[in-house]
C-alpha cells in the first residue's frame, strides 16, 4: 500500500513545489518608474508622488500620508499570465494534451500501461476468459455463460477423460465446415478418450475399452453409433455434452493434444451460475 501511494505522493509534492516557486519568483519590469517600486518607492499619478519617487525622498514631506503603505501597488492589469485560459476553457483535444503533459497524467499512463501489460501476460500464459455461443455443451454450459480457462496445467500433466477443454479446431474440422469464420474460432468440448483408448458408441451409450461410461453431464443419449476406434498417440477424442446437437469428434475425428488452449475451470458469469458444476 505504501509503495503504491509513494509515486502519487512524489507527484503531489512536485506539484506543490512548482507552485511555491512560481509565486516566489520576482518579476522583471522594464519601466524605470516601476523599478523604483522594487526598491520600496510608490508610483502614483499625483505629481507629488512622482516627485517623491524621482528624488528618492522617504515620503515624509510635511505630513502627507502614504495611501498605499508597504508598496503593495496592484499591477494586475499588466500580469504576464492574465491571458492564459483555464482548463475548463480548453476544447476536448487540448484538455487531453494538457492532461498527458501533466505529472498526474504521466503517472496514470504509466500505471495503466503496466496494468495492461500484466493483464495481457496473464491472459497469454496463465488464464483467459471464454464465452459460450451455442448449446453444444448443454446442460453443463448455457448460451451466454462466461468461464475461465487456465493454460498452465496442460504443460505439466496429461489430459484425462471427462475434462472440459478449449481448443483450436484441427485441420479435419476446417475441411468439414469449409473456409468460414467458424473454422477459425476456438471450440469447447469434453475429452471422452485419450491416447490408446478404444472408443465406441452403442445404443446411445459411450463405451471406453469395453466399459460403459457414467455420464450424468450429458443432455440425452446419443442417437448415433460410432466406432470402434483407437485413439492415436498424441490425440484425444472430444464430444459435446449435448450429444445430438454437437459438431464434435464423432464427425470430424481426433483432436491433436497440442491444439488444446487450456482446461475450463469455472463459470464466473452470470453470478447465479457461478461454480464448477459438470467440470471434472
N, C-alpha and C positions, 0 to 999 in steps of 0.2 A: 504493500500500500504506500509506504514511504517512497520507494523507488519510483512508483507510478506518479506520485504527486510532485516529485522533485523537478522534472522538466517544466511543469506548469509554474512552479514557484520561481524558477530561474527566469522564465519569460515575464512573469509579473514583476519581478524585481528589476529586470532590464527596462520594462516599460516605465516604471516609476522613476528610475534613474534618469531616463531620457527626458521625462517631464521636468524634473528639477533643474537639469542642465539647461533646458530651453528657456525656462523662466528666469534663470540666474544670469544668463549671458547678457552683457551690456550691449546696447545698440550704438551704432556709429551714426552721427548726424553731420551732414555736410554744412549746415547753416552755422556761420560764426556766432550768431546770436544764441543758438541752441547750445553751442559749445560752452558758453558761459553758464548755462543751466547745469551742465555736468559738473561745474566747479562750485555749485552752490548758489548761483545767482538766479534771479527770476526775471522772465521776459514778460513784459506787459505792453499793451497798446498805448498806454499813457506815456507821454513824453518824459514824465518824471522817472518812471521805471526804466525807460530806455536809457536815460542819462545815468541812472544808478548802475545799470549793467555795464555801460561803456566806461565809466570812471572807476569801476571796481569798488564802489562805496559799500559799506556794510549795511546800508539801508536805514540807518538811524539818522535822518536829516530833518530834525525839527518835529519829531514825534509822529511821523507818518507810519501807520501800522501796515505791515505786510499782509495783504489779504489772502495770500496763499502760502502759509508758513510751511517750511520743510522742502520747498521746491517741487511739490507734487503737481506740476502742471500736466494737464491731460493732453497728450499728443495722439489720442486715438484716431483722429481723422487721418493722420499720416502713418497709421500702423501698416507695416510691411506685409502682414498676413491677413489684412482685412478682406481681401478679395477671394480668399480660399473657401471653396464650397464645403459644406458639411457632408458627412457620409450619406445622409438621407437624401441630399440633393443630387447625388450621382445617379446615373442610369444603371441598369442591371449589370451590364458588362463592366462598367467602371467600378462598381461595387465588388464584383468578383475579382477584378485585377487588384483592387486595394486590399481585399482580404488575403489574396495569395502573397502580397508583398509584406503583410504584417507578420510579426513574430508568432502570434497565435495561429494564423493561417498556415505558416510553415510548419509549426509543431503538429497541427491537426493533420496536414498532408502526410507528414512522416508517420504519425500514428496509424492513419488509415492504410497507408502503403504496407506497413509491417503487418497489420492485421489481415489485410487481403492476401499477402504472401503466405502467411501461416495457414489461412483457410484453404488456399489453393494447394499447399503442400499436404495438408491433412486429407483433402479430397483425392489427391493424386495417389497417395501412398497408404492411407490408413482406412478411411471410411467416407462414403458418399451417399447422398440421398437418391432415392428412386421413386418413380411414380407409376402406379398400376393403371394402364389404359384399357384393359379388357377383362373379361370374365374367364379367361383360360385357366386361372388358378383358383377359381371359386370352389369351395367356400372359405379357403384359407385367406385369400385376399379378395377385396371388392374393388370395383372401379373407383378411383379417386384416393385409394389408400396410398400413403407415403411411408416408405420404410428405409431403414438404414442398412447399408451393405458394407460389411467390413472386408478389407482387402489384404489383411496381414496373414491370417492363418493358412491361406491357400499355399503359402510359400514354405510352411513348416510342418504341415501334416496333410495326409492324403484325404481325398473326399470319401464320404461314407454314404451309404444308402439313406434315403429319406431326407437328406439335407436339401434345402431350397437354395438355388444358386442363380445369380445373374450372369449372363454370358453374351459374348459377341457371336452372332449367328455364324455357323460354319458354311463352307462353300456349298455343301449339298442343299442347305436351306435357301441360299441365294439363287441357286439354279432352279429350285422348285417354285419360288414366288416371282422370279424374274427380276429385271432391273427396276425396282421400285424403291421408294423411301423406306418401306418396311424391311427391305432386305438389309438395311444398314443399321437398324435400331437394335439396341440390346434387348434380350429376351429374359424371361424369368420362368423357370420350371423346377421340378423336383427330380433329384437323382434317384432312380429306382434300381440301378445296377451299376457295378464298377467293373474294371478290367478283369476278365476271366469268368464272369458270371454267365450262366446260361439263363436266358430270359424267354418267357412265352406268356401269352395271354390266352386263356381258355375259358369259355363260358363267362366272359366278362371279368374274370379274376386274374390277378397277376401272380405268376409263379417264378421264383428265383431259385435256380438249382433244384428244381422239382418241389419246392416248398411254397405253398400258398401264403401270400403276404397279408398281414393285417394292416389295412389302410383306412383308418377312421376319418382321415382328412379328405377323402375323395367325395365328389358330389353324387356319383352314381357308378354302377358297374359299367365297364366298357362294352360297347355294342359292336365290337370287332374282335377278331382273333389275330394273334401276332406271334411270329416265331415258330419254332425255337431258333434263337440266335445266340452266338457267343460274343461278348463284348471284347473288342480287340485291346491289346496293351496301349496305354496312354489315352484311352477313351472312356467315356461314361455314357449311359443311356438315361435320357431325361424325358419325363412325361408331365403333362399338366394335370392338376388335381381334378379339373373339370374334363374328365377323360374324353367325352364325346364332342367337346367344343374347343379342342386344343390342337393347334398345329405343332406337333412335337415329334419326338424321336421315332414313334411308330410309323411316321410318314416319311421323314427325311433322313432317318438313320442315326448314327452315333455322333456324339459331341466330343471333339478333342479337349482334353482337360486343360490345355493351355489357353483355350478360348474363355475360360471362366474368369470373370471380373472379380467376383467375391461371393461370400455367403450372406444371405439375408438373415439379419439377427433380430430385428424387432420393428414393429409398426409404431410410428410416433405421431401419425395424424390420419384421421381425426382423433381427438382425445378419447372418445368413447371406445375406440378400437385399439387403444394403446396396449402393447404387450407382445408376447412371443407365441401365442397360441397357434398350433399347427406347424411351427418351425422346429425341427428336431436337430 
